[in-house]
Structure formats: structure tokens, C-alpha cells
Amino acid sequence: MRNTVEITDANFEEIMGTDKVVLVDFWATWCGPCKVVAPSVEELADEYEGRAVVGKVDVDNNPQVANQFGIRSIPTLLFFKNGQVVDKLVGALPKSKIERTLENWV
């Protein structure tokens, strides 16, 4: 991970306090499709540095946050604005689709 932020049960609320859009990638180490999406998420973290916060939640290590948002399948990408979910993508989607969704909120 480069500019991606590790989001945990402990720091979730603090990260949501930003005035920027927050893209959260819910993933797990054993998840094949998550590994497909990870490079795109990391590239977007670099490309949107200063304009958006891009973070990752390991659902196995942070069940509280995953349960709070009803994460049932991974990868799930949630987009937050002012601490509220404004968009959601599920599955191993191409970077272009993730970026288009992010652009709607930046």
C-alpha cells in the first residue's frame, strides 16, 4: 500500500471526520477478486492524493466497521461524503468504473 490509509474499527470515525471524499475498499487477504481490485485502488490513492482519502478495511480484522455497513461480499467499495455513504460498488470492477464513480463526488 502506498497512499492508501489502513482503516480500522479504532480509527474509522476519525478518518470520516475529513471534508474530503473517502473511498473505502472492504477486503480480505484470502479474497481473490480483492487482489484484482487492489492495484487500482492504490493507483487512485496516488492520483487523488490531496483531493480524496482512499483507505482499506480488512474485514477479518475489523468486523465492527464491516458489520456497521452490512458488508456481505467483498470487494465492496463505499464512497463517503461528510461521513455518509453516497455510493457503492461491489465486485472486481475495472479501475475506470471506480474512477468514474469517485469523480462524481470529488
N, C-alpha and C positions, 0 to 999 in steps of 0.2 A: 504494500500500500504506500502510496506517495502522499498526495494531499487529502486522501480520504481520512475522515475522522472516525476513530473507533467509538461507537455509541454503545453505552451500557445502560443497564437498569439504573445505575447510580448517577450518570451524567446526562440522561435524556432530557430532563426538564431544563437544565442549564443550557444545553445546545438549542433547544426550542425557543430560548429567550432572544435569539438573534432577530434582526429586522430583515435578514436575507431569506430567500427561499432555501429550504432544506430538502435535499433528496436523500432518502434513507433506503439503503439496499438491505433487505432482510435475507440472510443466507445461512448456510451451514457448511462445515468442512467436507461432509460426505456427499454434498449435493452436486451432481454433475452439471446440470444447467446453470447453477450458481457460478461455476468456474468459467462457463462460457460468457456470462454477463460481466464478470469481474473486471476484465481489461477495459471494457467500455466505460464502466463506472469510474475506474481510476483515471482514464483519459479525460472524462468530463470533469472530474475533480480538479485536474490541472488546468483545463481550458476555461473553467468558470471560477477559478480562484479569485476571490475578492467580490464576486457577484452572487455566488451561491455557496452554501455549505453542502458538501457531499460526504455522507457517512455510511457506515456499515454496522449492522446489528447481527451478531452471531446468535441465532435463535436458541441454540442449545445452551449457551452460557448466559443468556438474558431473556428468560421466559416471560418476565413481567411485562416488558415492552411489547414483545410479540403477542402476548395474550390481550393486552390493552387494545391493540388494533386488529384483533381477530385474524392474525396471520395463520392461514391454514395450508398454504402451499408456497413453496419457495422456488426460485427467487420471486419476491414481491418487492416492488419499488413504490414507496409512498412519497408524495410531494407535499410538503408542508409550507404554509404561508401564515405568519402570525400564530404559529403553534397549532393550526388547524389543518387537517388533511384536505387538500384541494384537488388531488389527482392520484391515480393508482394504476400501475402496470403490473401484470403477472406473467411470469414465464421468461424464457430465454429469448428476449427480443433484440433486434439489431440496434446498434448504437444510434442510428439515425432516428429511430422511433423514440428512444429515450430522450435524445437531444431535442426533438420537436416538442415533446411534452414539457421538458424543462424550460424551453424558450417561451412557452405560453405564460410562465409565471415569473420569470426573471425581470 
